[in-house]
Every structure is written in C-alpha cells, then in structure tokens.
Amino acid sequence: VPAVRLVRSPWPVHAIWAFNMEEGAPKPQLGGQIVLITRPEFDPQLTPIRVGTAAFVEALHAGEALSEANDMALARDDTFDLSQALAVLLGGKAITDIETGDTSE
C-alpha cells in the first residue's frame, strides 16, 4: 500500500473533515481541494496542497529528477515553493530514498 496518496476532489474534502473533527476549524468554503495523504509512523496525515505541489509529487512519483519535478510544478503554478513542498514531504516521511544519479562507485 503506498505511503503517499493524492486525493483530488471537486469538494473541499479536507475542510469538511477538519470542520467536523477539529475544534475551532473554519466552515468549509465552496471549491475543490487536493489533499496529500502521508503515513508517518503509520498514522495518516492529511495536508491540503496546491496544484503545483501536486504536480511536483506526481513528477517525483513518476521518477523525474528533482529539477524536472520542480520545473513541472512551476509550469502548473508559478507560486510553487520547492522548500515548502519538500518540508511537507519530509514531515510526512514520504521521502525514503534519494538517488544522486552518480553511478560511479
């Protein structure tokens, strides 16, 4: 079972969940959401993300290099923030291996 999953919904699924589960959460607004689900320590963590971060995650999942994934994300959302996306993925323990591309050993 994948430790990372993207959920794209035409509904504000994370906001609806938060409104029902977290005290003081704001009332959901109309509109879709993209939610990144990670499983640090096997406990699901739901994080609403922007389209650029979703494109970045999808590119990495497809095997793209970090620079290519960054370019793909920026093409979808010119406000994409690489450091923020990496913080979300590292915080959710979604990054488990880094390959440098250096094959000399």
C-alpha positions in Angstrom: 0.0 0.0 0.0 1.5 3.4 -1.0 2.6 5.6 1.9 1.7 8.7 -0.2 -1.6 9.3 -1.9 -3.0 12.4 -3.7 -6.8 12.9 -3.5 -8.2 15.4 -6.0 -11.8 16.4 -5.2 -14.2 18.9 -6.6 -15.3 19.3 -3.0 -13.5 20.9 0.0 -12.9 17.4 1.5 -10.1 18.4 3.9 -12.0 21.5 5.1 -15.2 19.4 5.7 -13.1 16.8 7.6 -11.4 19.5 9.7 -14.7 21.3 10.4 -16.1 18.1 11.8 -13.1 16.9 13.6 -11.1 19.9 14.9 -12.5 22.4 17.4 -12.5 25.9 16.0 -11.9 24.9 12.4 -13.4 27.3 9.9 -16.5 26.5 8.0 -15.7 24.9 4.6 -15.8 27.2 1.6 -17.0 26.1 -1.9 -14.4 24.7 -4.2 -12.3 21.7 -4.7 -9.2 20.6 -2.8 -6.1 18.5 -3.4 -5.1 16.6 -0.3 -1.8 14.8 0.2 -2.1 11.8 2.5 1.1 10.5 4.1 1.6 7.9 6.8 4.4 8.9 9.2 4.6 6.3 11.9 1.6 4.6 10.2 -0.8 7.4 11.3 -2.5 9.0 8.3 -1.7 12.7 8.0 -3.9 14.8 5.7 -2.4 18.0 4.2 -4.2 20.3 1.7 -1.8 21.2 -1.0 -1.8 23.5 -4.1 -1.8 22.3 -7.7 2.0 22.9 -8.1 2.8 20.7 -5.1 0.6 18.0 -6.5 2.4 18.2 -9.9 5.7 18.0 -8.0 4.7 14.9 -6.1 3.3 13.3 -9.3 6.5 14.0 -11.1 8.7 12.6 -8.4 6.4 9.5 -8.2 6.9 9.1 -12.0 10.7 9.0 -11.5 11.5 12.5 -12.6 14.7 14.2 -11.3 14.2 16.9 -8.6 15.0 19.7 -11.1 12.5 18.4 -13.6 9.8 17.9 -11.0 10.4 21.5 -9.8 10.1 22.8 -13.4 6.8 20.8 -13.9 5.4 22.2 -10.7 6.3 25.8 -11.7 4.7 25.2 -15.1 1.4 24.4 -13.3 1.7 27.0 -10.5 4.2 29.9 -10.8 3.9 30.4 -7.0 5.2 26.9 -6.3 7.6 26.8 -3.4 10.1 24.0 -3.5 11.2 24.3 0.1 7.6 24.2 1.3 6.9 21.1 -0.8 10.0 19.3 0.5 9.1 20.3 4.1 5.6 18.7 3.6 7.1 15.5 2.1 9.9 15.2 4.7 7.5 16.0 7.6 5.2 13.2 6.3 8.1 10.9 5.9 7.2 10.5 2.3 10.7 10.7 1.1 12.5 7.5 1.9 15.4 7.5 -0.6 17.4 10.0 -2.6 19.3 9.0 -5.7 22.1 11.3 -6.9 22.4 9.8 -10.4 26.1 9.3 -9.8 26.8 5.7 -10.9 30.5 5.8 -10.2 31.3 3.7 -7.1 
